[in-house]
Amino acid sequence: MMKRINKVLLISLSLFFMFSSLFGETNQKVTFFDHYNNEVTLEKPAERIITIPKPAPSMFMAVDGSSERIVGIHPGSMDAIREGIMMQMFPDAININSDIGNKGSYIPNVEEMLTLHPDIIFQWGNEGMGIVDPIKNAGLKVALVKYGDQNSLETMLNSFGSVSGKKDKVETIIAWHKSTMSQLKQKTDIIPESGKTRVIFLIRALSSLKVAGGDTYHGLCIGLAGGKNPAREIKGYKVVSPEQIIAWDPEVIFLNNFEAKLQPQDIYSNAMLAGLSAVKNKRVYRAPMGGYRWDPPNQESPLMWKWLSMIFYPDQISWDIRTEMKEKYQFLYNYTLKDDEIDAILRFRMNGISSNYQQFARTEG
């Protein structure tokens, strides 16, 4: 009888350890360092998350493959969800609480946050402690975020991989980013400096003419895609005069996604810019809008870089970008893109008036 009990106990323990090894990650303590080198520890992967930085929800959904763990977001993030394809991929995202902050600021609504019982809150770390201390003083756990370049993007993705228990997926996403950089380098290194396309990015084009300097993420994007930024001597982002843009004479202008009503036609209709090569040759394009806006750093950035390279060099560089979009959306979001949705992401309706945009058209048959 004792031997039988021992045998049953041994089998039970073996099964316990086997399942623990298979599924133990979901119960393991989580430790990571935020963008400001603060150590953040959770007893297990987070089940309830609040994000205040606008790009964060779409990144987390891409890592987690779900919107279920996100309980609160900035109202500006909800605008991006409504405007893009996230509503189709994650219909429940519309129900996420967006009352945890105000559209015009990042000041947290701590009372509302407390009702959501979050395991962790992601908040900007570069806007002063006035928007962080109220969260900490309420006894809530916070991780600080910095954003605006590729390294910060990778740190944010790694943080989301830690808190969701999806580190392997994050490693694959980052590897895709790095491999795309290598692919682009192979194609663009052979372009002589004298033959590089002059490109400016307008982070504002309606309220003012604000360009991206060489040390910005958008400067990086122009370089990765093989372009030459005539505003490269500028530090950061700067409002410039039409006369300065005329002096630069960009051959391509690409436009931001943050001015909701902006479209290439606004540049084509600007009498002061009529003499620009980009205007005369109809080479103004608004950045696509996918799981998030493609122009700032995000999980889909490699698609943006390839799109830009085809815009810059339609006769020299070609990628099967529609197929890659379908593959990566399946991987990131477990979602099968339809051709109409790809057209909407690439903004065919507004960009279709510009030169060479038919290279992104669907193939019939």
Helices and strands as residue ranges (DSSP letters): H 2-23, G 24-27, E 30-33, E 39-42, E 49-51, H 56-64, E 70-73, H 75-83, H 86-89, G 91-95, H 110-116, E 120-124, G 129-131, H 133-137, E 142-145, H 150-164, H 167-188, G 193-195, E 199-204, E 210-212, H 217-224, E 237-239, H 242-248, E 252-255, H 264-268, G 271-273, H 277-280, E 284-286, H 301-312, H 321-333, H 339-345, H 348-351, G 357-360
